[in-house]
Amino acid sequence: MEKHNPQRIVDAHLHWWDLEANYYPWLSDKKPEEGGLSSASTLATTYLPEHYLEDARDFRVVGAVHVQANWDPADPVGETRWLQKLADSGAASGMPQGIVAFADLSDPKIDALLEAHARFRCTRSIRHMLNYIPDNPALCWADRDYLDNPGWVANFPRLARYGLGFDLMCFSNQMQRMAVLARDNPGIPLYLEHTGMPH
């Protein structure tokens, strides 16, 4: 079908997953139909570049950023490796041109992890979903408030060492503390996701 929309689009936030080849706990394991991951079962089907390109066929998508999709936490670099291979293969017209990888900044081996992600030419940023509301576990995507974790906060500046930005996914109750961290680290680009996750 001929594309009828002339606007050039960079899709700034997409997810692909191959549930037959890779492990995504939130999609592969059975979850209760409540909370921040509610109705994940509707997403629990393989979605690859060819599916995306078919869905976007009427639009002139010229670039894309793939945001980490909660890949197996035992191998966070595996997702970056897989995505870079897709980009290099040309299977998705060179997409994604940008990869947002996962890293828990409180990890004592954070330097090795950031360095491993940064080796891939498309890696641009890190995302660690921070969404946490005390006493409301049904809405939480994080297991604790990492902005209250001294190790996580102390390691945030390390992103600059590897030329990485940070994709921010948190709730409004966490924004003020994140604003302070951003102010203190002006060399680290910050990308606000999901318009601050209103709930």
PALO-79351 format. One line per field, with one value per residue (C-alpha): residue in three letters; x negated, y negated, z negated. Coordinates in nm, 3 decimals, padded with zeros to 5 digits. Example, Ala and Ser with C-alpha at 12.3 -4.5 7.8 and 13.67 -1.06 7.14 Angstrom:
// residues 2
residuo <- (Ala,Ser) $
px <- (-01.230,-01.367) $
py <- (00.450,00.106) $
pz <- (-00.780,-00.714) $
END
This chain:
// residues 199
residuo <- (Met,Glu,Lys,His,Asn,Pro,Gln,Arg,Ile,Val,Asp,Ala,His,Leu,His,Trp,Trp,Asp,Leu,Glu,Ala,Asn,Tyr,Tyr,Pro,Trp,Leu,Ser,Asp,Lys,Lys,Pro,Glu,Glu,Gly,Gly,Leu,Ser,Ser,Ala,Ser,Thr,Leu,Ala,Thr,Thr,Tyr,Leu,Pro,Glu,His,Tyr,Leu,Glu,Asp,Ala,Arg,Asp,Phe,Arg,Val,Val,Gly,Ala,Val,His,Val,Gln,Ala,Asn,Trp,Asp,Pro,Ala,Asp,Pro,Val,Gly,Glu,Thr,Arg,Trp,Leu,Gln,Lys,Leu,Ala,Asp,Ser,Gly,Ala,Ala,Ser,Gly,Met,Pro,Gln,Gly,Ile,Val,Ala,Phe,Ala,Asp,Leu,Ser,Asp,Pro,Lys,Ile,Asp,Ala,Leu,Leu,Glu,Ala,His,Ala,Arg,Phe,Arg,Cys,Thr,Arg,Ser,Ile,Arg,His,Met,Leu,Asn,Tyr,Ile,Pro,Asp,Asn,Pro,Ala,Leu,Cys,Trp,Ala,Asp,Arg,Asp,Tyr,Leu,Asp,Asn,Pro,Gly,Trp,Val,Ala,Asn,Phe,Pro,Arg,Leu,Ala,Arg,Tyr,Gly,Leu,Gly,Phe,Asp,Leu,Met,Cys,Phe,Ser,Asn,Gln,Met,Gln,Arg,Met,Ala,Val,Leu,Ala,Arg,Asp,Asn,Pro,Gly,Ile,Pro,Leu,Tyr,Leu,Glu,His,Thr,Gly,Met,Pro,His) $
px <- (00.000,-00.133,-00.216,00.016,-00.123,-00.425,-00.532,-00.870,-00.837,-01.092,-00.917,-01.075,-00.946,-00.872,-00.911,-00.980,-00.990,-01.036,-00.868,-00.975,-01.346,-01.385,-01.263,-01.057,-00.932,-00.638,-00.513,-00.633,-00.525,-00.166,-00.081,00.230,00.462,00.410,00.157,-00.097,-00.127,00.247,00.367,00.015,00.164,00.298,-00.062,-00.204,-00.256,-00.570,-00.604,-00.900,-01.020,-00.816,-00.498,-00.586,-00.661,-00.327,-00.143,-00.326,-00.301,-00.084,-00.335,-00.680,-00.878,-01.243,-01.383,-01.304,-01.419,-01.369,-01.311,-01.405,-01.117,-01.198,-01.412,-01.555,-01.714,-01.987,-02.119,-02.032,-02.292,-02.126,-01.847,-02.093,-02.290,-01.971,-01.851,-02.188,-02.184,-01.839,-01.960,-02.271,-02.076,-01.870,-01.555,-01.384,-01.530,-01.820,-01.596,-01.632,-01.877,-01.860,-01.854,-01.751,-01.899,-01.826,-02.059,-01.995,-02.221,-02.234,-02.413,-02.765,-02.891,-02.727,-03.041,-03.081,-02.715,-02.716,-03.038,-02.889,-02.580,-02.787,-02.992,-02.694,-02.679,-02.303,-02.293,-02.189,-02.035,-01.946,-01.603,-01.529,-01.156,-01.130,-00.752,-00.690,-00.416,-00.447,-00.153,-00.016,-00.188,00.079,-00.059,-00.430,-00.659,-00.964,-01.019,-01.137,-01.191,-01.533,-01.550,-01.582,-01.864,-02.200,-02.389,-02.154,-02.175,-02.553,-02.594,-02.371,-02.666,-02.841,-02.609,-02.809,-03.128,-02.978,-02.799,-02.456,-02.132,-01.856,-01.496,-01.282,-00.971,-00.842,-00.537,-00.470,-00.563,-00.919,-00.964,-01.110,-01.390,-01.462,-01.471,-01.743,-01.941,-01.905,-02.012,-02.322,-02.411,-02.359,-02.575,-02.331,-02.038,-01.706,-01.410,-01.071,-00.857,-00.479,-00.425,-00.521,-00.293,00.023,00.231) $
py <- (00.000,-00.345,-00.559,-00.857,-01.045,-01.256,-01.348,-01.201,-01.028,-00.913,-00.674,-00.771,-00.478,-00.130,00.228,00.550,00.893,01.250,01.467,01.786,01.704,01.467,01.445,01.151,01.233,00.992,01.144,01.502,01.567,01.567,01.244,01.139,00.918,00.618,00.348,00.174,00.476,00.526,00.712,00.788,01.102,00.891,00.801,01.150,01.229,01.200,00.858,00.816,00.557,00.714,00.675,00.316,00.229,00.377,00.176,-00.142,-00.090,-00.399,-00.625,-00.745,-00.614,-00.707,-00.613,-00.449,-00.423,-00.088,-00.119,00.176,00.417,00.592,00.864,01.140,00.949,01.214,01.097,00.729,00.687,00.970,00.741,00.476,00.741,00.876,00.529,00.431,00.750,00.656,00.305,00.440,00.704,00.446,00.647,00.332,00.075,00.008,-00.036,-00.084,-00.370,-00.421,-00.165,-00.245,00.034,00.154,00.107,00.099,-00.182,-00.029,00.278,00.299,00.402,00.107,-00.007,00.328,00.326,-00.030,00.035,00.349,00.160,-00.132,00.100,00.126,-00.161,-00.221,-00.246,-00.597,-00.579,-00.371,-00.308,-00.173,-00.203,-00.387,-00.408,-00.367,-00.486,-00.388,-00.180,-00.129,00.182,00.229,-00.074,-00.010,00.095,00.084,00.300,-00.002,-00.374,-00.383,-00.760,-00.696,-00.446,-00.616,-00.373,-00.430,-00.808,-00.801,-00.595,-00.815,-01.039,-00.731,-00.751,-01.051,-00.844,-00.625,-00.901,-00.775,-00.954,-00.842,-00.763,-00.868,-00.670,-00.764,-00.908,-01.269,-01.204,-01.129,-01.417,-01.669,-01.435,-01.347,-01.717,-01.770,-01.477,-01.617,-01.965,-01.819,-01.622,-01.864,-01.654,-01.362,-01.401,-01.317,-01.187,-01.200,-00.899,-00.859,-01.227,-01.150,-00.844,-01.008,-00.760) $
pz <- (00.000,00.087,-00.211,-00.219,-00.518,-00.411,-00.764,-00.861,-01.197,-01.451,-01.686,-02.017,-02.223,-02.097,-02.221,-02.035,-02.194,-02.082,-02.344,-02.168,-02.186,-02.483,-02.842,-02.967,-03.319,-03.305,-02.980,-03.013,-03.373,-03.492,-03.671,-03.862,-03.661,-03.885,-03.959,-03.741,-03.513,-03.479,-03.174,-03.053,-02.900,-02.613,-02.524,-02.572,-02.207,-02.000,-01.836,-01.600,-01.348,-01.068,-01.277,-01.355,-00.993,-00.888,-01.155,-01.051,-00.675,-00.620,-00.793,-00.697,-00.994,-00.937,-01.276,-01.605,-01.965,-02.136,-02.511,-02.732,-02.775,-03.104,-02.951,-03.170,-03.463,-03.485,-03.146,-03.090,-02.815,-02.622,-02.508,-02.387,-02.198,-02.038,-01.935,-01.790,-01.585,-01.451,-01.363,-01.190,-00.996,-00.810,-00.886,-01.014,-00.773,-01.013,-01.316,-01.599,-01.564,-01.940,-02.222,-02.578,-02.789,-03.142,-03.437,-03.810,-03.930,-04.278,-04.138,-04.286,-03.940,-03.768,-03.585,-03.410,-03.312,-03.176,-02.988,-02.831,-02.713,-02.584,-02.359,-02.125,-01.877,-01.912,-02.293,-02.393,-02.737,-03.043,-03.190,-03.535,-03.602,-03.933,-03.979,-04.351,-04.582,-04.948,-05.070,-04.719,-04.581,-04.313,-04.125,-04.178,-03.897,-04.125,-04.432,-04.637,-04.606,-04.442,-04.476,-04.850,-04.789,-04.859,-04.634,-04.339,-04.377,-04.420,-04.102,-03.884,-03.776,-03.632,-03.331,-03.208,-03.209,-02.935,-02.744,-02.844,-02.920,-03.155,-03.061,-03.355,-03.439,-03.783,-03.959,-04.056,-04.421,-04.302,-04.060,-04.305,-04.411,-04.049,-03.960,-04.222,-04.081,-03.727,-03.843,-04.005,-03.688,-03.398,-03.163,-03.167,-02.925,-03.090,-02.888,-03.058,-02.969,-02.966,-03.058,-03.415,-03.450,-03.586,-03.783) $
END
